Amino acid sequence: MKDDYHNSKKGKVVNKADIKCKIDEIVPADIKRLKTEKEQEEEIRSIIAKNNRLLTVLAHDLKTPIGSIIGFLSLIADRIETMDKPKIESSVYMALLSAKRTFALLENLLEWAFAENSLKKFKQEYTSLNDLICETKGSILLSAVQKQIEIKITSLKELQVYVDKDMIKSVLRNLLNNAIKFTHEGGEILINTTQKGDFVVVSVKDNGVGIHRDTQEIIFTSAYAESTNGTSNELGTGVGLMFCKEFLDKHGGKIWVKSEPDVGSEFKFTLPMLSN
C-alpha cells in the first residue's frame, strides 16, 4: 500500500495512481494534437500541389491560344490589302477557334474559383433531386440540341437529398457537358437515380467515345488536368472532374466511372438523403 504513494517536494503525499491518470490524459492529447497538426500540414501541401499543378496547366493552355489569336490577327493586319478572301476567312476562323479555347479555359478558372469559394461556404439543405437534375438539364440543353443528342431521365421516383444545391448542380453540369462533348451527333445520354439505403446513386451514361483504362485511374485527380477536344472539336481543360470529386467528398459521397473505348461511359456518384 505504501508503494502507491510518494512525498512531493512540499511534503504532500501524492497518489501514484493520480499521477498516472494525469499522464494518461496529457499524452493522448499531445499525440492527438500532433496528429492533427500533421494532417493539416499534409492537407495544406496537397492543396498547394494541386493548385500549382492546375495553374501550370491553365497558364500553359491560356498562353497557346492567346498567342495564336495574336499571330492570326497580326497576319491579317499586316497583309489585309494583299490577302485573298479565302485566306482571310481561314485566318479569322483559326483566331475564332483560339478565342473559344481561351473562353473555355476562363470558364474553368471561374469554376475553380467557385469551387474554392463553395468549399468554404458549404451549406446543405433538403431538396428535390429531380428538380436539380431538370434545372441542370435545362441549362445545357442547347449544347445537346446542336449535336442532336437526346438526354433522357429514366427515373421517375421523387427523391429528397441533403446537399449543397449549387455544388451538386455543378457536378451534374460537368458530367452532362462531358457526356455531350464526347458523344457523337445523334447520340444518347441517360440519367438515372436509385436509392441505396441512406444514399442515392446518380448515373450519367452516354454512348460516346469512351475512356481508356489508364485514364480512368487518374481522371478525378489533378494529374488529369489536360485539355481534350470533343467529337465536334469542343474545347476544355479536363479539370471539371477533379472539382466533382472534391464536391462529393465534402458530402461524404463517392464518384466513379465505368467505361469502354468506342462504347461509352457511365459516371456514377452518391448523395446523402439524411443529415449527419
Buried (B, 14 or more C-beta within 10 A) or exposed (E): EEEEEEEEEEEEEEEEEEEEEEEEEEEEEEEEEEEEEEEEEEEEEEEEEBEEBBEEBBEEBBEBBBEBBEBBBEBBEEEEEEBEEEEBEEBEEBBEBBBBBBEBBEBBBEBBEBBEEBBEEEEBEEBBBBEBBEBBBEBBBEBBEEBEBEBEBEBEEEBEBBBBBBBBBBBBBBBBBBBBBBBBEEBBBBBBBEEEEEBBBBBBBBBBBBBEEEBBEEBBEBEBBEBBEBBBEBBBBBBBBBBBBBBBEBBEBBBEBEBEEEEBBBBBBBBBBEEE
